[in-house]
Amino acid sequence: MPGIDECLLETMRLPGARGAALVDWTSGLALGVVGEFPGGDAEAAAAEAAELARPAMELKVFAPEDGSGTPAADGGAADGGAGGAGGLPVEDLIVTTRDGYHVLRFLPTGFDSTVFLHVWLGRAEGNLALARIRLGEMAGRLVLG
């Protein structure tokens, strides 16, 4: 089971990967970073990505219709049940820009599920479908703690 560093290095092997970070979406703190990010400041990129991630996880509009995966604003946490990534209401967010893709993959954890993997892919070389598949696999294997 890989830790943070191994997971980030594996993420950088994705086609077109420019940068990867493990981010706490409640604080905006980068728990680990590898590669580069727009603007050259990985810490600022982590904080800005957290600003985007936070409402996605807290808004009821993104909660699964079957009631599984309670949004964090209601005090819910990953329950390991149905409904996406271990009970999280949102699996991932994808932001496209003229030159790249930003994929934010939310990770279920044993504590309070407030972390996500942020991967920046170059648009010309990146494979968005492959990235989503691989990030989902990594999310299941990552050991935090």
C-alpha positions in Angstrom: 0.0 0.0 0.0 1.6 3.2 -1.1 2.0 6.3 1.0 1.7 9.9 -0.1 5.1 10.2 -1.8 4.7 6.9 -3.8 1.2 7.9 -4.8 2.3 11.3 -6.1 5.2 9.8 -8.0 2.9 7.2 -9.6 0.5 10.0 -10.5 3.3 11.7 -12.4 3.6 8.7 -14.6 0.2 9.5 -16.2 0.5 10.7 -19.8 0.8 14.5 -19.8 1.1 14.8 -16.0 2.7 18.2 -15.1 2.0 18.3 -11.4 0.3 16.5 -8.6 -0.6 17.3 -5.0 -2.4 15.8 -2.1 -4.5 18.6 -0.6 -6.7 19.0 2.5 -9.8 20.8 1.2 -10.8 22.3 4.5 -7.5 24.1 5.1 -6.1 24.3 1.6 -2.8 22.8 2.9 -0.8 20.7 0.5 0.2 17.5 2.3 2.5 16.6 -0.6 3.5 18.0 -3.9 5.5 16.9 -7.0 6.0 18.6 -10.3 4.9 22.0 -11.3 1.7 24.0 -11.1 0.3 27.1 -12.9 1.9 30.2 -11.6 4.8 28.3 -10.2 3.5 28.2 -6.6 2.3 24.7 -5.6 1.1 26.0 -2.2 -1.0 28.7 -3.8 -2.4 26.2 -6.3 -3.4 23.9 -3.5 -5.2 26.6 -1.6 -7.0 27.7 -4.8 -8.0 24.2 -5.7 -9.4 23.7 -2.2 -11.6 26.8 -2.7 -13.1 25.0 -5.7 -13.3 21.6 -3.9 -15.0 22.8 -0.7 -18.4 23.9 -2.2 -18.5 20.7 -4.3 -18.3 18.6 -1.2 -20.6 20.7 0.9 -23.5 21.5 -1.4 -26.5 19.2 -1.3 -27.0 19.4 -5.1 -24.1 16.9 -5.5 -25.3 14.3 -3.0 -26.2 11.0 -4.5 -30.0 10.5 -5.1 -30.1 7.2 -3.2 -29.1 9.1 0.0 -25.7 7.4 0.3 -22.7 9.6 1.1 -23.7 12.5 3.3 -22.3 15.8 2.4 -19.7 17.0 4.8 -21.7 20.1 5.7 -24.2 17.8 7.4 -21.5 16.2 9.5 -21.1 13.1 7.2 -17.9 11.3 6.7 -16.8 8.4 4.5 -18.7 5.4 5.5 -17.3 2.9 3.1 -20.8 2.3 1.7 -22.3 2.8 -1.7 -22.3 6.1 -3.4 -19.0 6.6 -5.1 -15.7 7.0 -3.4 -16.3 5.2 -0.2 -19.5 7.1 0.5 -18.2 10.5 -0.5 -20.8 12.6 -2.3 -18.4 13.6 -5.1 -15.8 11.4 -6.7 -13.9 14.0 -8.7 -14.0 17.4 -10.3 -12.6 18.1 -13.7 -11.7 21.6 -14.8 -10.6 22.1 -18.4 -8.5 25.0 -19.6 -7.1 25.9 -23.0 -3.9 24.1 -22.3 -4.7 21.5 -19.7 -7.0 19.5 -17.4 -7.1 19.7 -13.6 -8.5 16.6 -12.0 -9.4 16.7 -8.3 -10.1 13.2 -7.0 -11.6 13.0 -3.5 -10.2 10.3 -1.3 -12.1 8.3 1.4 -10.1 8.2 4.6 -10.5 6.5 8.0 -10.8 9.9 9.7 -12.8 12.8 8.2 -12.4 12.5 4.4 -11.2 16.0 3.6 -8.4 15.2 1.2 -8.1 15.1 -2.6 -5.5 14.4 -5.2 -5.0 17.4 -7.6 -3.4 16.4 -10.9 -2.6 18.9 -13.6 -2.4 17.3 -17.1 -1.2 18.9 -20.3 -4.1 18.9 -22.8 -2.1 17.8 -25.8 -0.5 14.8 -24.0 -3.0 14.1 -21.3 -5.6 11.3 -21.4 -8.5 12.4 -19.1 -10.2 9.0 -19.2 -7.1 7.1 -18.2 -6.3 9.6 -15.5 -9.7 9.2 -13.9 -9.3 5.4 -13.9 -5.8 5.4 -12.5 -6.7 8.0 -9.8 -9.6 5.9 -8.7 -7.3 2.9 -8.4 -4.8 4.9 -6.5 -7.4 6.3 -4.2 -8.3 2.8 -3.1 -4.7 1.9 -2.3 -3.3 5.1 -0.7 -2.5 4.8 3.0 -2.9 8.1 5.0 -1.9 8.4 8.6 
